Amino acid sequence: MLPFPTLMKILYLNFASPTDNATNNSIPRILAKYQKQDEASRMNRFSAWWWGASVVERVDCFASVAEHQRYLETPLGRDPGPLAAYEQARAQVRGFFLKHPQCSKIMVGMHGLYDDTTYGYSLPQHDAPKVSYDKAADIVLSFLRDHVGSRPISLSLVMCYGARSAQFDVSHDPDRLGGVAGPDLSSAFAFKFYAGLCKYLNVKMSARTGAASFDDTTGASRVESELTLRHRIQMVRNPFTQLEQEQLDAQSQLELDMFMQDLQPQADNPFNQEQVKAADRAGDAFAQEQLVSLEGADPLTRAKREAAWSRFSQLPQSKPKKSGKLTYEYEPGTHQVVIKSKYPEPRVVQRVGI
């Protein structure tokens, strides 16, 4: 008997710029992840023809934001003006559900900044066009409500720092969540966005506290560690002055070059893959060790931390150290949203009445 494939029919509502490289790279990686699962579950060409394949359909939504707001603000009986982008997106969503009426997986993508819990962005910068959490929720609700009804759906907020609280410089490591001194997760964009949906849709949602990305090979999601984010914030707050950069170039370049050699050690035989991998592991371990131990505000120490951060931030997190994923579920009986941290083990970290 052939195994029943778990095919994914995913609707990706994209609030990032249509030309954004991060989004254009991420969606093929997401699809590749499920296509590999499709292949693993099939036994022959007949099953491939019979069951079909996983699908990720992208709908660009950002151009709809201004039109939707204008529509809401127009008095009844008055002409709101052209709504071409909004209607085009609605029609694409309608067509998707006609083809895949049982779709239960939705992704909502946009850029986020660690110090902003009100807006999502079309590009990862403060001066880019943006959409507030309530307007984004209104649009998503208007697209989905008629098609999913009361059946349960799963929603992933694909947004860097979406689940990060307004206390962005406080650690969001799993063991720091849920205590009296922990960050208030109800101040995050993700919570406020979810609160605008959960009373009208039967939806569970996930979001990330750090920068989010998808692995080039597997398509699995990855989240920036608290260690790298802490150093990122320090670098933004304390950039090098021109005088400090000149001092670094004149007095410390040799020592910095030697430090870089330790970060990127070379194999004795560059054609021996075992030696190459061992050298990479040594550089990785050195970068993590330096991020933890380096202290001081002098230009050389800060330059070393920045170099170590650059190396460490590129490393995938091993499974035991995964963190940064929160889930949201509304309890109608208590009128509360239950926020859970998925790693290292799922546990409730906050309950919020809405």
For each residue, the residues with C-beta under 8 A, 3 or more apart:
1:
2: 42 43 47
3: 41 43
4: 41
5: 37 38 41 42 47 51
6: 37 41
7: 34 38 51 52 53 54 55
8: 34 37 54 55 56 105
9: 54 55 100 102 103 105
10: 30 34 54 55 56 57 103 105 106 107
11: 57 59 93 96 97 103 105 106 107
12: 27 30 56 57 58 59 106 107 108 109 158
13: 59 61 93 106 107 108 109 140 143
14: 18 23 58 59 60 61 62 109 110
15: 61 62 65 108 109 110 120 122 131 136
16: 20 22 23 62 109 110 111 121 122 123
17: 20 23 62 122 123 128 129
18: 14 60 62
19: 24
20: 16 17 23 24 111 122 123
21: 24 25
22: 16 25 26 111 124 213
23: 14 16 17 20 26 27 109
24: 19 20 21 27 28
25: 21 22 28 29 214
26: 22 23 29 30 109 158 213 214
27: 12 23 24 30 31 56 58
28: 24 25 31 32
29: 25 26 32 33 214 215 216 219
30: 10 12 26 27 33 34 56 107 214 219
31: 27 28 34 35 54 55 56 219
32: 28 29 35 36 219
33: 29 30 36 37 214 218 219 220
34: 7 8 10 30 31 37 38 54 56 219
35: 31 32 38 39 53 54
36: 32 33 39 40 218 219
37: 5 6 8 33 34 40 41 54
38: 5 7 34 35 41 42 48 51 53 54
39: 35 36 42
40: 36 37
41: 3 4 5 6 37 38
42: 2 5 38 39 47 48 51
43: 2 3 47
44: 47 48
45: 48 49
46: 49 50
47: 2 5 42 43 44 50 51
48: 38 42 44 45 51 52 53
49: 45 46 52
50: 46 47
51: 5 7 38 42 47 48
52: 7 48 49
53: 7 35 38 48
54: 7 8 9 10 31 34 35 37 38
55: 7 8 9 10 31 100
56: 8 10 12 27 30 31 34 107
57: 10 11 12 92 96
58: 12 14 27
59: 11 12 13 14 89 92 93 96 143
60: 14 18 63 89
61: 13 14 15 64 65 89 139 143
62: 14 15 16 17 18 65 122 129 131
63: 60 66 67 85 86 89
64: 61 67 68 85 86 89 139
65: 15 61 62 68 69 131 135 136 139
66: 63 69 70
67: 63 64 70 71 80 81 82 83 84 85 86
68: 64 65 71 72 83 86 135 138 139 142
69: 65 66 72 73 135
70: 66 67 73 74 80 81 83
71: 67 68 74 80 83 86
72: 68 69 138
73: 69 70 80
74: 70 71 78 79 80 81
75: 78
76:
77:
78: 74 75
79: 74
80: 67 70 71 73 74 83
81: 67 70 74
82: 67
83: 67 68 70 71 80 86 87
84: 67 87 88
85: 63 64 67 88 89
86: 63 64 67 68 71 83 89 90
87: 83 84 90 91
88: 84 85 91 92
89: 59 60 61 63 64 85 86 92 93 143
90: 86 87 93 94 142 143
91: 87 88 94 95
92: 57 59 88 89 95 96
93: 11 13 59 89 90 96 97 143 144 147
94: 90 91 97 98 147
95: 91 92 98 99
96: 11 57 59 92 93 99 100 103
97: 11 93 94 100 101 103 147 148
98: 94 95 101
99: 95 96
100: 9 55 96 97 103
101: 97 98 147
102: 9
103: 9 10 11 96 97 100 106 148
104: 148 151 152 153 154
105: 8 9 10 11 153 154 156
106: 10 11 12 13 103 140 144 153 154 155 156 203
107: 10 11 12 13 30 56 155 156 158
108: 12 13 15 136 140 155 156 157 158 159
109: 12 13 14 15 16 23 26 158 159
110: 14 15 16 120 121 122 131 136 158 159
111: 16 20 22 120 121 122 123 124 128 159 160
112: 116 120 121 159 160 161 162 164 189
113: 116 121 124 125 126 160 161
114: 160 161 164 168 229 232 233
115: 168
116: 112 113 119 126 189
117: 164 165 166 168 187 188 189 192
118: 132 133 189
119: 116 130 131 132 133 189
120: 15 110 111 112 130 131 132 133 136 159 162 189
121: 16 110 111 112 113 124 125 126 128 129 130
122: 15 16 17 20 62 110 111 128 129 130
123: 16 17 20 111 128 129
124: 22 111 113 121 128 160
125: 113 121 128
126: 113 116 121
127:
128: 17 111 121 122 123 124 125
129: 17 62 121 122 123
130: 119 120 121 122
131: 15 62 65 110 119 120 135 136 139
132: 118 119 120 135 136
133: 118 119 120 136 137 189 192 193 196
134: 137 138 192 193 196
135: 65 68 69 131 132 138 139
136: 15 65 108 110 120 131 132 133 139 140 193
137: 133 134 140 141 193 194 195 196 197
138: 68 72 134 135 141 142 196
139: 61 64 65 68 131 135 136 142 143
140: 13 106 108 136 137 143 144 197
141: 137 138 144 145 196 197 200 201
142: 68 90 138 139 145
143: 13 59 61 89 90 93 139 140 147
144: 93 106 140 141 147 148 153 201
145: 141 142 148 200 201
146: 149
147: 93 94 97 101 143 144
148: 97 103 104 144 145 151 153 201 202
149: 146
150: 202
151: 104 148 202
152: 104 202 203 204
153: 104 105 106 144 148 201 202 203 204
154: 104 105 106 203 204 205 206
155: 106 107 108 197 203 204 205 206
156: 105 106 107 108 205 206 207
157: 108 162 163 190 193 194 205 206 207 208
158: 12 26 107 108 109 110 212
159: 108 109 110 111 112 120 162 189 190 207 208 212
160: 111 112 113 114 124 208 210 211 212 224
161: 112 113 114 164 168 189 208 209 210 211
162: 112 120 157 159 188 189 190 193 207 208 212
163: 157 172 185 188 189 190 191 207 208 209 324 325 326
164: 112 114 117 161 168 172 183 188 189 209 210
165: 117 168 170 172 183 184 185 186 187 188
166: 117 183 184 187 188
167: 170 183 184 187
168: 114 115 117 161 164 165 233
169: 230 233
170: 165 167 176 182 183
171: 176 226 230
172: 163 164 165 176 177 183 209 210 226 324
173: 176 177 226 323
174: 177 323 341 343 344 349
175:
176: 170 171 172 173 179 181 182 183
177: 172 173 174 182 183 185 341 349 350
178: 182 341 347 348 349 350
179: 176 182
180:
181: 176
182: 170 176 177 178 179 349
183: 164 165 166 167 170 172 176 177 187
184: 165 166 167 187 350
185: 163 165 177 188 191 326 339 349 350 352
186: 165 191 192 337 339 350 352
187: 117 165 166 167 183 184 191 192
188: 117 162 163 164 165 166 185 191 192 207
189: 112 116 117 118 119 120 133 159 161 162 163 164 192 193
190: 157 159 162 163 193 194 205 207 326 328
191: 163 185 186 187 188 194 195 328 337 339 352
192: 117 133 134 186 187 188 189 195 196
193: 133 134 136 137 157 162 189 190 196 197
194: 137 157 190 191 197 198 203 205 328 330 337
195: 137 191 192 198 337 354
196: 133 134 137 138 141 192 193
197: 137 140 141 155 193 194 200 201 203 205
198: 194 195 201 203 205 328 330 337 354
199: 330 354
200: 141 145 197
201: 141 144 145 148 153 197 198
202: 148 150 151 152 153
203: 106 152 153 154 155 194 197 198 330
204: 152 153 154 155 327 328 329
205: 154 155 156 157 190 194 197 198 327 328 329
206: 154 155 156 157 325 326 327 328 342
207: 156 157 159 162 163 188 190 325 326 328
208: 157 159 160 161 162 163 211 212 221 223 324 325 326
209: 161 163 164 172 223 323 324 325 326
210: 160 161 164 172 223 224 225 226 228 229 324
211: 160 161 208 223 224 229
212: 158 159 160 162 208 221 222 223 224
213: 22 26 221 222
214: 25 26 29 30 33 219 220 221 222
215: 29 218 219 220 221 222 316
216: 29
217:
218: 33 36 215
219: 29 30 31 32 33 34 36 214 215
220: 33 214 215
221: 208 212 213 214 215 325
222: 212 213 214 215 316 317
223: 208 209 210 211 212 317 322 323 324 325
224: 160 210 211 212 228 229 313 324
225: 210 228 229 312 317 321 323 324
226: 171 172 173 210 229 230 323 324
227: 230 231 288 291 292 312
228: 210 224 225 231 232 291 309 312 313
229: 114 210 211 224 225 226 232 233
230: 169 171 226 227 233 234
231: 227 228 234 235 291 305 306 308 309
232: 114 228 229 235 236 309 313
233: 114 168 169 229 230 236 237
234: 230 231 237 238 305
235: 231 232 238 239 302 305 306 309
236: 232 233 239
237: 233 234
238: 234 235 297 302
239: 235 236
240: 244 245 248 299 302 303
241: 244 245
242: 245 246
243: 246 247
244: 240 241 247 248 299
245: 240 241 242 248 249 299
246: 242 243 249 250
247: 243 244 250 251 252 299
248: 240 244 245 251 252 253 256 299 300 303
249: 245 246 252 253
250: 246 247 253
251: 247 248
252: 247 248 249 255 256 299 300 303
253: 248 249 250 256 257
254: 257 258
255: 252 258 259 300
256: 248 252 253 259 260 300 303 304 307
257: 253 254 260 261
258: 254 255 261 262
259: 255 256 262 263 304 307
260: 256 257 263 264 307
261: 257 258 264 265
262: 258 259 265 283 286
263: 259 260 283 286 287 290 307 308 311
264: 260 261 283 311
265: 261 262 279 282 283 286
266: 270 279
267: 270 272 275 276 278 279
268: 272 275
269: 272 275
270: 266 267 275 276
271:
272: 267 268 269 275 276
273: 276 277
274: 277 278
275: 267 268 269 270 272 278 279
276: 267 270 272 273 279 280
277: 273 274 280 281
278: 267 274 275 281 282
279: 265 266 267 275 276 282 283
280: 276 277 283 284
281: 277 278 284 285
282: 265 278 279 285 286
283: 262 263 264 265 279 280 286 287 311
284: 280 281 287 288 311 312 315
285: 281 282 288 289
286: 262 263 265 282 283 289 290 308
287: 263 283 284 290 291 308 311 312 315
288: 227 284 285 291 292 308 312
289: 285 286 292 293
290: 263 286 287 293 294 304 305 308
291: 227 228 231 287 288 294 305 308 309 312
292: 227 288 289
293: 289 290
294: 290 291 301 304 305 308
295: 301
296: 301 302
297: 238 301 302
298: 301 302
299: 240 244 245 247 248 252 302 303
300: 248 252 255 256 303 304
301: 294 295 296 297 298 304 305
302: 235 238 240 296 297 298 299 305 306
303: 240 248 252 256 299 300 306 307
304: 256 259 290 294 300 301 307 308
305: 231 234 235 290 291 294 301 302 308 309
306: 231 235 302 303 309 310
307: 256 259 260 263 303 304 310 311
308: 231 263 286 287 288 290 291 294 304 305 311 312
309: 228 231 232 235 291 305 306 312 313
310: 306 307 313 314
311: 263 264 283 284 287 307 308 314 315
312: 225 227 228 284 287 288 291 308 309 315
313: 224 228 232 309 310
314: 310 311
315: 284 287 311 312
316: 215 222
317: 222 223 225 321 322 323
318: 321 322
319: 322
320: 344
321: 225 317 318
322: 223 317 318 319 325 342 343 344
323: 173 174 209 223 225 226 317 341 343 344
324: 163 172 208 209 210 223 224 225 226 343
325: 163 206 207 208 209 221 223 322 341 342 343
326: 163 185 190 206 207 208 209 339 340 341 342 349
327: 204 205 206 339 340 342 346
328: 190 191 194 198 204 205 206 207 337 338 339
329: 204 205 337 338 340
330: 194 198 199 203 336 337 338 354
331: 334 335 336 337 338
332: 335
333:
334: 331 351 353
335: 331 332 353 354
336: 330 331 351 352 353 354
337: 186 191 194 195 198 328 329 330 331 351 352 354
338: 328 329 330 331 348 350 351
339: 185 186 191 326 327 328 348 349 350 351 352
340: 326 327 329 346 347 348 349
341: 174 177 178 323 325 326 346 347 349
342: 206 322 325 326 327 346
343: 174 322 323 324 325
344: 174 320 322 323
345:
346: 327 340 341 342
347: 178 340 341
348: 178 338 339 340 351
349: 174 177 178 182 185 326 339 340 341
350: 177 178 184 185 186 338 339
351: 334 336 337 338 339 348
352: 185 186 191 336 337 339
353: 334 335 336
354: 195 198 199 330 335 336 337
